[in-house]
């Protein structure tokens, strides 16, 4: 594994953002734009993390697709 410190940092960021998203959803605040931004950054951090591992490298593209779909769904005016 390369860049283990950066990988651990991004993985910790992804976990913290997942917890933040769960808290937002539990208080019925999932429709706020900040919820989409949290998901966007979480999937970016996950994509960066799995890209550096041999066994999970194939999931990086999937997380990138999730990230792009979230931005397209939540902020269509920015994309077009």
C-alpha positions as CSV (number, residue, x, y, z in Angstrom):
1,X,0.0,0.0,0.0
2,X,1.2,3.5,-0.8
3,X,0.4,6.7,1.1
4,X,-1.0,4.9,4.1
5,X,-1.3,8.1,6.1
6,X,-3.3,9.8,3.4
7,X,-5.4,6.7,2.9
8,X,-6.2,6.5,6.7
9,X,-7.1,10.2,6.7
10,X,-9.5,9.9,3.8
11,X,-11.0,6.8,5.3
12,X,-11.5,8.5,8.6
13,X,-13.1,11.5,6.7
14,X,-15.4,9.1,4.9
15,X,-16.5,7.5,8.1
16,X,-17.1,10.8,9.8
17,X,-19.1,12.1,6.8
18,X,-21.2,8.9,6.8
19,X,-22.0,9.4,10.5
20,X,-22.9,13.1,9.7
21,X,-25.2,11.9,6.9
22,X,-26.9,9.4,9.2
23,X,-27.5,12.1,11.8
24,X,-29.0,14.4,9.1
25,X,-31.3,11.6,7.9
26,X,-32.3,10.7,11.4
27,X,-33.5,14.2,12.0
28,X,-35.3,14.3,8.6
29,X,-32.9,16.9,7.2
30,X,-31.9,14.7,4.2
31,X,-33.4,17.1,1.7
32,X,-31.0,19.9,2.6
33,X,-28.3,20.7,0.0
34,X,-25.6,20.1,2.7
35,X,-26.7,16.5,2.7
36,X,-25.8,16.2,-0.9
37,X,-22.4,17.8,-0.4
38,X,-21.7,15.5,2.4
39,X,-22.4,12.5,0.2
40,X,-20.3,14.0,-2.6
41,X,-17.3,14.4,-0.4
42,X,-17.8,11.0,1.3
43,X,-17.8,9.2,-2.1
44,X,-14.8,11.2,-3.2
45,X,-12.9,10.1,0.0
46,X,-14.0,6.5,-0.5
47,X,-12.9,6.5,-4.1
48,X,-9.5,7.9,-3.1
49,X,-9.1,5.3,-0.4
50,X,-10.0,2.2,-2.4
51,X,-7.9,3.4,-5.4
52,X,-4.8,2.8,-3.3
53,X,-5.7,-0.8,-2.3
54,X,-5.1,-3.8,-4.6
55,X,-8.2,-5.8,-3.7
56,X,-10.7,-2.9,-3.9
57,X,-9.2,-0.9,-6.7
58,X,-12.2,-1.7,-9.0
59,X,-14.6,0.0,-6.7
60,X,-13.0,3.4,-7.3
61,X,-14.8,3.9,-10.6
62,X,-18.1,3.0,-9.0
63,X,-17.6,5.6,-6.2
64,X,-16.7,8.2,-8.8
65,X,-19.9,7.5,-10.7
66,X,-21.9,7.8,-7.4
67,X,-20.2,11.1,-6.8
68,X,-21.0,12.5,-10.2
69,X,-24.6,11.3,-10.0
70,X,-25.2,13.0,-6.7
71,X,-23.9,16.4,-8.1
72,X,-26.1,15.9,-11.2
73,X,-29.2,15.1,-9.2
74,X,-28.8,17.8,-6.6
75,X,-27.4,20.7,-8.5
76,X,-28.5,20.5,-12.2
77,X,-28.0,24.2,-12.8
78,X,-24.3,23.9,-12.0
79,X,-23.7,21.0,-14.4
80,X,-25.7,22.3,-17.4
